Amino acid sequence: MTKSRFRNTVLGIGATAGALALGYFGVQYFGRNNMFTIAAAIGGGGAISYVLQKPNQPQAPSNQPEPQPTPMKTQRKGKKL
């Protein structure tokens, strides 16, 4: 496992544990309905930010021509005797 992959895994596990703890203690403090409202607002904000992300810039065209696909040879069926 590479260093960055390991770091991302640890961060993902930590973020998940933090979210679960925040949800548990948030329900104790704010109440169930308020936590549903907060979760819906955060989820909606995440969905909106995902939709509004700028697409990746296309790569600059290279000077090399693209390879042409090789034509496939078709086999003819012979007459059966």
N, CA, C and O atoms as CSV, one atom per row, in Angstrom:
chain,resi,resn,atom,element,x,y,z
A,1,MET,N,N,0.852,-1.174,0.000
A,1,MET,CA,C,0.000,0.000,0.000
A,1,MET,C,C,0.898,1.236,0.000
A,1,MET,O,O,1.839,1.326,0.788
A,2,THR,N,N,0.606,2.177,-0.876
A,2,THR,CA,C,1.444,3.363,-0.946
A,2,THR,C,C,1.149,4.294,0.222
A,2,THR,O,O,0.145,4.158,0.922
A,3,LYS,N,N,2.065,5.252,0.408
A,3,LYS,CA,C,1.954,6.159,1.549
A,3,LYS,C,C,0.684,7.007,1.463
A,3,LYS,O,O,-0.024,7.169,2.458
A,4,SER,N,N,0.395,7.548,0.278
A,4,SER,CA,C,-0.784,8.404,0.153
A,4,SER,C,C,-2.076,7.599,0.280
A,4,SER,O,O,-3.072,8.085,0.816
A,5,ARG,N,N,-2.047,6.352,-0.221
A,5,ARG,CA,C,-3.243,5.516,-0.110
A,5,ARG,C,C,-3.514,5.174,1.352
A,5,ARG,O,O,-4.661,5.175,1.800
A,6,PHE,N,N,-2.438,4.881,2.088
A,6,PHE,CA,C,-2.572,4.594,3.519
A,6,PHE,C,C,-3.111,5.809,4.260
A,6,PHE,O,O,-3.996,5.688,5.107
A,7,ARG,N,N,-2.567,6.993,3.935
A,7,ARG,CA,C,-3.016,8.222,4.589
A,7,ARG,C,C,-4.496,8.474,4.293
A,7,ARG,O,O,-5.257,8.847,5.186
A,8,ASN,N,N,-4.898,8.270,3.036
A,8,ASN,CA,C,-6.308,8.482,2.688
A,8,ASN,C,C,-7.213,7.494,3.410
A,8,ASN,O,O,-8.324,7.843,3.808
A,9,THR,N,N,-6.743,6.266,3.579
A,9,THR,CA,C,-7.546,5.278,4.299
A,9,THR,C,C,-7.711,5.680,5.759
A,9,THR,O,O,-8.812,5.609,6.305
A,10,VAL,N,N,-6.627,6.099,6.386
A,10,VAL,CA,C,-6.686,6.513,7.795
A,10,VAL,C,C,-7.588,7.741,7.941
A,10,VAL,O,O,-8.396,7.816,8.867
A,11,LEU,N,N,-7.448,8.703,7.023
A,11,LEU,CA,C,-8.310,9.885,7.092
A,11,LEU,C,C,-9.774,9.518,6.894
A,11,LEU,O,O,-10.648,10.073,7.560
A,12,GLY,N,N,-10.046,8.590,5.985
A,12,GLY,CA,C,-11.428,8.166,5.761
A,12,GLY,C,C,-12.026,7.489,6.973
A,12,GLY,O,O,-13.177,7.743,7.328
A,13,ILE,N,N,-11.246,6.623,7.613
A,13,ILE,CA,C,-11.735,5.951,8.824
A,13,ILE,C,C,-11.948,6.963,9.945
A,13,ILE,O,O,-12.947,6.908,10.663
A,14,GLY,N,N,-10.999,7.888,10.088
A,14,GLY,CA,C,-11.136,8.918,11.120
A,14,GLY,C,C,-12.336,9.821,10.883
A,14,GLY,O,O,-13.049,10.171,11.824
A,15,ALA,N,N,-12.561,10.199,9.626
A,15,ALA,CA,C,-13.708,11.052,9.311
A,15,ALA,C,C,-15.022,10.319,9.569
A,15,ALA,O,O,-15.986,10.916,10.048
A,16,THR,N,N,-15.059,9.024,9.249
A,16,THR,CA,C,-16.273,8.241,9.498
A,16,THR,C,C,-16.544,8.122,10.994
A,16,THR,O,O,-17.679,8.295,11.440
A,17,ALA,N,N,-15.504,7.829,11.766
A,17,ALA,CA,C,-15.675,7.725,13.217
A,17,ALA,C,C,-16.098,9.074,13.808
A,17,ALA,O,O,-16.952,9.132,14.692
A,18,GLY,N,N,-15.496,10.143,13.315
A,18,GLY,CA,C,-15.882,11.477,13.794
A,18,GLY,C,C,-17.327,11.812,13.459
A,18,GLY,O,O,-18.042,12.387,14.280
A,19,ALA,N,N,-17.759,11.451,12.251
A,19,ALA,CA,C,-19.148,11.726,11.864
A,19,ALA,C,C,-20.129,10.932,12.717
A,19,ALA,O,O,-21.174,11.449,13.114
A,20,LEU,N,N,-19.793,9.676,12.997
A,20,LEU,CA,C,-20.675,8.868,13.852
A,20,LEU,C,C,-20.749,9.434,15.265
A,20,LEU,O,O,-21.829,9.506,15.852
A,21,ALA,N,N,-19.608,9.835,15.810
A,21,ALA,CA,C,-19.597,10.405,17.160
A,21,ALA,C,C,-20.366,11.718,17.198
A,21,ALA,O,O,-21.135,11.973,18.124
A,22,LEU,N,N,-20.151,12.544,16.186
A,22,LEU,CA,C,-20.870,13.822,16.123
A,22,LEU,C,C,-22.373,13.592,16.024
A,22,LEU,O,O,-23.160,14.284,16.670
A,23,GLY,N,N,-22.764,12.617,15.212
A,23,GLY,CA,C,-24.190,12.308,15.102
A,23,GLY,C,C,-24.780,11.806,16.403
A,23,GLY,O,O,-25.874,12.210,16.796
A,24,TYR,N,N,-24.050,10.920,17.072
A,24,TYR,CA,C,-24.555,10.363,18.332
A,24,TYR,C,C,-24.710,11.452,19.388
A,24,TYR,O,O,-25.772,11.592,19.994
A,25,PHE,N,N,-23.640,12.227,19.605
A,25,PHE,CA,C,-23.714,13.258,20.636
A,25,PHE,C,C,-24.603,14.427,20.205
A,25,PHE,O,O,-25.190,15.107,21.047
A,26,GLY,N,N,-24.699,14.658,18.899
A,26,GLY,CA,C,-25.587,15.715,18.411
A,26,GLY,C,C,-27.046,15.404,18.695
A,26,GLY,O,O,-27.826,16.290,19.043
A,27,VAL,N,N,-27.408,14.133,18.543
A,27,VAL,CA,C,-28.791,13.740,18.852
A,27,VAL,C,C,-29.065,13.929,20.336
A,27,VAL,O,O,-30.157,14.350,20.718
A,28,GLN,N,N,-28.078,13.619,21.177
A,28,GLN,CA,C,-28.264,13.793,22.614
A,28,GLN,C,C,-28.480,15.264,22.974
A,28,GLN,O,O,-29.261,15.591,23.867
A,29,TYR,N,N,-27.780,16.132,22.267
A,29,TYR,CA,C,-27.808,17.555,22.615
A,29,TYR,C,C,-28.919,18.307,21.883
A,29,TYR,O,O,-29.669,19.060,22.504
A,30,PHE,N,N,-29.030,18.108,20.562
A,30,PHE,CA,C,-29.985,18.883,19.759
A,30,PHE,C,C,-31.336,18.203,19.603
A,30,PHE,O,O,-32.341,18.885,19.400
A,31,GLY,N,N,-31.387,16.907,19.689
A,31,GLY,CA,C,-32.631,16.192,19.461
A,31,GLY,C,C,-32.643,15.585,18.060
A,31,GLY,O,O,-31.902,15.999,17.168
A,32,ARG,N,N,-33.508,14.594,17.905
A,32,ARG,CA,C,-33.531,13.823,16.664
A,32,ARG,C,C,-33.930,14.652,15.459
A,32,ARG,O,O,-33.262,14.589,14.427
A,33,ASN,N,N,-34.990,15.421,15.559
A,33,ASN,CA,C,-35.492,16.159,14.401
A,33,ASN,C,C,-34.511,17.235,13.939
A,33,ASN,O,O,-34.338,17.447,12.739
A,34,ASN,N,N,-33.874,17.908,14.886
A,34,ASN,CA,C,-32.885,18.914,14.494
A,34,ASN,C,C,-31.691,18.265,13.799
A,34,ASN,O,O,-31.138,18.839,12.861
A,35,MET,N,N,-31.289,17.085,14.245
A,35,MET,CA,C,-30.160,16.414,13.602
A,35,MET,C,C,-30.534,15.939,12.203
A,35,MET,O,O,-29.691,15.958,11.307
A,36,PHE,N,N,-31.776,15.515,11.995
A,36,PHE,CA,C,-32.211,15.179,10.632
A,36,PHE,C,C,-32.146,16.398,9.730
A,36,PHE,O,O,-31.741,16.301,8.571
A,37,THR,N,N,-32.546,17.543,10.261
A,37,THR,CA,C,-32.489,18.785,9.474
A,37,THR,C,C,-31.046,19.151,9.143
A,37,THR,O,O,-30.744,19.522,8.009
A,38,ILE,N,N,-30.163,19.049,10.116
A,38,ILE,CA,C,-28.748,19.359,9.882
A,38,ILE,C,C,-28.158,18.387,8.863
A,38,ILE,O,O,-27.429,18.804,7.964
A,39,ALA,N,N,-28.466,17.095,8.993
A,39,ALA,CA,C,-27.939,16.099,8.056
A,39,ALA,C,C,-28.448,16.353,6.639
A,39,ALA,O,O,-27.694,16.221,5.674
A,40,ALA,N,N,-29.723,16.716,6.512
A,40,ALA,CA,C,-30.273,17.003,5.183
A,40,ALA,C,C,-29.611,18.233,4.568
A,40,ALA,O,O,-29.343,18.256,3.367
A,41,ALA,N,N,-29.347,19.252,5.379
A,41,ALA,CA,C,-28.694,20.461,4.872
A,41,ALA,C,C,-27.259,20.166,4.425
A,41,ALA,O,O,-26.825,20.654,3.382
A,42,ILE,N,N,-26.533,19.382,5.195
A,42,ILE,CA,C,-25.158,19.033,4.826
A,42,ILE,C,C,-25.148,18.154,3.578
A,42,ILE,O,O,-24.333,18.355,2.677
A,43,GLY,N,N,-26.055,17.180,3.529
A,43,GLY,CA,C,-26.140,16.328,2.343
A,43,GLY,C,C,-26.522,17.106,1.100
A,43,GLY,O,O,-25.972,16.874,0.023
A,44,GLY,N,N,-27.466,18.032,1.243
A,44,GLY,CA,C,-27.843,18.873,0.104
A,44,GLY,C,C,-26.701,19.758,-0.354
A,44,GLY,O,O,-26.489,19.936,-1.553
A,45,GLY,N,N,-25.964,20.315,0.600
A,45,GLY,CA,C,-24.798,21.134,0.234
A,45,GLY,C,C,-23.746,20.312,-0.483
A,45,GLY,O,O,-23.131,20.793,-1.435
A,46,GLY,N,N,-23.528,19.081,-0.044
A,46,GLY,CA,C,-22.572,18.205,-0.722
A,46,GLY,C,C,-23.015,17.861,-2.127
A,46,GLY,O,O,-22.196,17.826,-3.046
A,47,ALA,N,N,-24.318,17.604,-2.308
A,47,ALA,CA,C,-24.830,17.288,-3.640
A,47,ALA,C,C,-24.701,18.491,-4.573
A,47,ALA,O,O,-24.343,18.341,-5.741
A,48,ILE,N,N,-24.992,19.677,-4.056
A,48,ILE,CA,C,-24.888,20.888,-4.876
A,48,ILE,C,C,-23.432,21.147,-5.257
A,48,ILE,O,O,-23.152,21.492,-6.404
A,49,SER,N,N,-22.507,20.988,-4.320
A,49,SER,CA,C,-21.097,21.225,-4.632
A,49,SER,C,C,-20.580,20.192,-5.633
A,49,SER,O,O,-19.721,20.508,-6.456
A,50,TYR,N,N,-21.095,18.956,-5.573
A,50,TYR,CA,C,-20.688,17.932,-6.536
A,50,TYR,C,C,-21.158,18.305,-7.934
A,50,TYR,O,O,-20.412,18.162,-8.902
A,51,VAL,N,N,-22.394,18.781,-8.039
A,51,VAL,CA,C,-22.946,19.130,-9.345
A,51,VAL,C,C,-22.250,20.355,-9.926
A,51,VAL,O,O,-22.054,20.435,-11.138
A,52,LEU,N,N,-21.878,21.301,-9.083
A,52,LEU,CA,C,-21.297,22.551,-9.567
A,52,LEU,C,C,-19.789,22.499,-9.781
A,52,LEU,O,O,-19.192,23.504,-10.169
A,53,GLN,N,N,-19.163,21.357,-9.538
A,53,GLN,CA,C,-17.714,21.268,-9.738
A,53,GLN,C,C,-17.375,21.489,-11.202
A,53,GLN,O,O,-18.101,21.055,-12.097
A,54,LYS,N,N,-16.257,22.174,-11.430
A,54,LYS,CA,C,-15.805,22.384,-12.795
A,54,LYS,C,C,-15.215,21.080,-13.310
A,54,LYS,O,O,-14.490,20.400,-12.585
A,55,PRO,N,N,-15.519,20.723,-14.558
A,55,PRO,CA,C,-14.925,19.498,-15.099
A,55,PRO,C,C,-13.425,19.686,-15.313
A,55,PRO,O,O,-12.940,20.809,-15.455
A,56,ASN,N,N,-12.711,18.582,-15.332
A,56,ASN,CA,C,-11.274,18.640,-15.553
A,56,ASN,C,C,-10.975,19.224,-16.926
A,56,ASN,O,O,-11.714,18.997,-17.883
A,57,GLN,N,N,-9.889,19.972,-17.011
A,57,GLN,CA,C,-9.494,20.546,-18.286
A,57,GLN,C,C,-9.026,19.426,-19.205
A,57,GLN,O,O,-8.297,18.535,-18.769
A,58,PRO,N,N,-9.437,19.460,-20.479
A,58,PRO,CA,C,-8.959,18.415,-21.393
A,58,PRO,C,C,-7.461,18.565,-21.626
A,58,PRO,O,O,-6.913,19.665,-21.556
A,59,GLN,N,N,-6.823,17.463,-21.900
A,59,GLN,CA,C,-5.385,17.494,-22.129
A,59,GLN,C,C,-5.089,18.204,-23.439
A,59,GLN,O,O,-5.871,18.151,-24.388
A,60,ALA,N,N,-3.950,18.863,-23.469
A,60,ALA,CA,C,-3.550,19.556,-24.687
A,60,ALA,C,C,-3.315,18.527,-25.789
A,60,ALA,O,O,-2.740,17.467,-25.538
A,61,PRO,N,N,-3.756,18.833,-27.000
A,61,PRO,CA,C,-3.560,17.854,-28.078
A,61,PRO,C,C,-2.069,17.669,-28.366
A,61,PRO,O,O,-1.303,18.631,-28.407
A,62,SER,N,N,-1.689,16.441,-28.559
A,62,SER,CA,C,-0.285,16.161,-28.848
A,62,SER,C,C,-0.064,16.228,-30.362
A,62,SER,O,O,-1.013,16.177,-31.145
A,63,ASN,N,N,1.187,16.340,-30.748
A,63,ASN,CA,C,1.517,16.418,-32.163
A,63,ASN,C,C,1.505,15.061,-32.832
A,63,ASN,O,O,1.564,14.971,-34.058
A,64,GLN,N,N,1.430,14.010,-32.045
A,64,GLN,CA,C,1.435,12.675,-32.624
A,64,GLN,C,C,0.022,12.305,-33.063
A,64,GLN,O,O,-0.936,12.528,-32.323
A,65,PRO,N,N,-0.112,11.741,-34.263
A,65,PRO,CA,C,-1.459,11.336,-34.712
A,65,PRO,C,C,-1.941,10.129,-33.917
A,65,PRO,O,O,-1.145,9.322,-33.437
A,66,GLU,N,N,-3.236,10.026,-33.791
A,66,GLU,CA,C,-3.800,8.889,-33.081
A,66,GLU,C,C,-3.654,7.641,-33.941
A,66,GLU,O,O,-3.810,7.710,-35.160
A,67,PRO,N,N,-3.361,6.517,-33.329
A,67,PRO,CA,C,-3.229,5.290,-34.128
A,67,PRO,C,C,-4.581,4.877,-34.696
A,67,PRO,O,O,-5.603,4.921,-34.012
A,68,GLN,N,N,-4.561,4.482,-35.945
A,68,GLN,CA,C,-5.786,4.052,-36.600
A,68,GLN,C,C,-6.089,2.612,-36.197
A,68,GLN,O,O,-5.171,1.803,-36.064
A,69,PRO,N,N,-7.346,2.289,-36.004
A,69,PRO,CA,C,-7.669,0.907,-35.646
A,69,PRO,C,C,-7.357,-0.023,-36.816
A,69,PRO,O,O,-7.586,0.315,-37.978
A,70,THR,N,N,-6.838,-1.183,-36.489
A,70,THR,CA,C,-6.512,-2.139,-37.540
A,70,THR,C,C,-7.789,-2.796,-38.026
A,70,THR,O,O,-8.621,-3.210,-37.219
A,71,PRO,N,N,-7.955,-2.897,-39.352
A,71,PRO,CA,C,-9.185,-3.517,-39.860
A,71,PRO,C,C,-9.180,-5.016,-39.567
A,71,PRO,O,O,-8.144,-5.678,-39.625
A,72,MET,N,N,-10.344,-5.517,-39.259
A,72,MET,CA,C,-10.466,-6.938,-38.969
A,72,MET,C,C,-10.719,-7.694,-40.263
A,72,MET,O,O,-11.503,-7.252,-41.103
A,73,LYS,N,N,-10.063,-8.817,-40.422
A,73,LYS,CA,C,-10.296,-9.645,-41.597
A,73,LYS,C,C,-11.467,-10.560,-41.296
A,73,LYS,O,O,-11.544,-11.166,-40.227
A,74,THR,N,N,-12.362,-10.649,-42.236
A,74,THR,CA,C,-13.502,-11.533,-42.047
A,74,THR,C,C,-13.207,-12.857,-42.717
A,74,THR,O,O,-12.601,-12.910,-43.787
A,75,GLN,N,N,-13.632,-13.891,-42.093
A,75,GLN,CA,C,-13.430,-15.224,-42.655
A,75,GLN,C,C,-14.712,-15.645,-43.353
A,75,GLN,O,O,-15.816,-15.476,-42.836
A,76,ARG,N,N,-14.528,-16.193,-44.532
A,76,ARG,CA,C,-15.681,-16.690,-45.277
A,76,ARG,C,C,-15.889,-18.145,-44.924
A,76,ARG,O,O,-14.942,-18.918,-44.774
A,77,LYS,N,N,-17.135,-18.488,-44.800
A,77,LYS,CA,C,-17.440,-19.877,-44.540
A,77,LYS,C,C,-17.407,-20.641,-45.853
A,77,LYS,O,O,-18.025,-20.237,-46.838
A,78,GLY,N,N,-16.695,-21.722,-45.854
A,78,GLY,CA,C,-16.622,-22.537,-47.070
A,78,GLY,C,C,-17.856,-23.401,-47.210
A,78,GLY,O,O,-18.603,-23.619,-46.256
A,79,LYS,N,N,-18.050,-23.883,-48.417
A,79,LYS,CA,C,-19.190,-24.754,-48.645
A,79,LYS,C,C,-18.904,-26.134,-48.057
A,79,LYS,O,O,-17.823,-26.695,-48.235
A,80,LYS,N,N,-19.876,-26.648,-47.370
A,80,LYS,CA,C,-19.716,-27.970,-46.789
A,80,LYS,C,C,-20.017,-29.011,-47.863
A,80,LYS,O,O,-20.972,-28.863,-48.625
A,81,LEU,N,N,-19.228,-30.031,-47.922
A,81,LEU,CA,C,-19.436,-31.106,-48.907
A,81,LEU,C,C,-20.203,-32.241,-48.330
A,81,LEU,O,O,-20.464,-33.225,-49.022
